[in-house]
Amino acid sequence: MPAVPKFASTVILYRLNGTIAESNECQFEIFIIQRSTKLKFLGGFHAFPGGKQEAEDVLEKSLTRCRGFDRNHAHQIILDKYTSHQDKSISLGFWITGIREIFEEVGILFAYTRNSDLINLNNPALKEKFDAYRNQLLKNKIFFSEIMEKEDLFYAVDKLSYFRHFITPEVSPIRYDTRFFLAELPSEQSLGPTSSEIISSEWANPTAAIKRYRKKEIKLIPPQYSCISRLRKVTDIREFCNTL
């Protein structure tokens, strides 16, 4: 019997690279990580930040702290012929998983304050506080949902644009049912140190990344290759995300 896929989310961070121009080249870069060679799943491969959905991601207290849209809208967005669940909490949970994972792995927090402003982690005092939270999180001393409650923050789900859906083939002993999202690097935040599961990271032009893959300088599995191949055909990434 093939392994049952675990629900997971991946976030492709992007940043603008100069002025959007009328050309055939994309004017943005995407954030790529190299996974630790010690990991059982895709060790040493290049990918995007992400991970499996946890129980806390679909708790009612987490779902009710989402801003931008609700579970009904989330479920309609991700429905496709490969969707294996009917639980709308799981659907919205994909966004929460992505937000949690991107904070755990690279320190970017897609969260609104009570005033509906995206949190400003370039503020030295806030940065110090949330760096401490992240350290606790990585040591399993606190849950992400606890941080959100304690600081009265709300998941900025509308900052993550749903992009693609991939399921690991049945021949793999470890399988994931993964939703891919696109999100612009917030101007009020900077990337923090990567987690221990990541051995390197970089910003890369999608076209350049594909060239490096073809030269066997980086290793990509089909979903990552497919996403990057699609993105290298995009010129205005913001407009593209608005059409998703």
C-alpha angles and dihedrals in degrees: 000000000000117000116264110250116244117224112252143166133216126193123206106203116203136185130192115257107206127313120338104252137183100259141109093254123089112245097212142068131226127216114244127185132195112225120228114268087229093068117104092217115061095336110188094012125125115242144135128278113277147107148183125310113260129208092252090059091069100038115123091241089059097043092052091054093064120114126195099041141355137245093274092058092042091053092051091050096054100038112122137142090275096054106120100184136065097194108116090198089063089049094056088039090069089068092047091049090053092050092048094046095049089052093047095047105037108005099249113139121200097195136131126220122227086270091057093249120136107251113263108224092173084079101102095221094048092044091054091048095049093043086058091048090051092051089052090048093052090050091050091243095125139022121240090232088058091056091051092050095043093051094038092238130155130217108254094217093162089066090068115073114206108239117163147349127222133173122200110247118261093247091069117093089214116048136182134192097211133189116202122211135188120219133172117234105254114246088222093061143057130207114265128209112299122249124259089263089068123069098181142002138189147168111248138181106239093232092051091047092055090049090052091050092052089051088052091241091127132026121230132173119222098268093053092043091049093050094048092045090054093046094051087066091057120094103176106039095184092055089046092054091049090059095052 
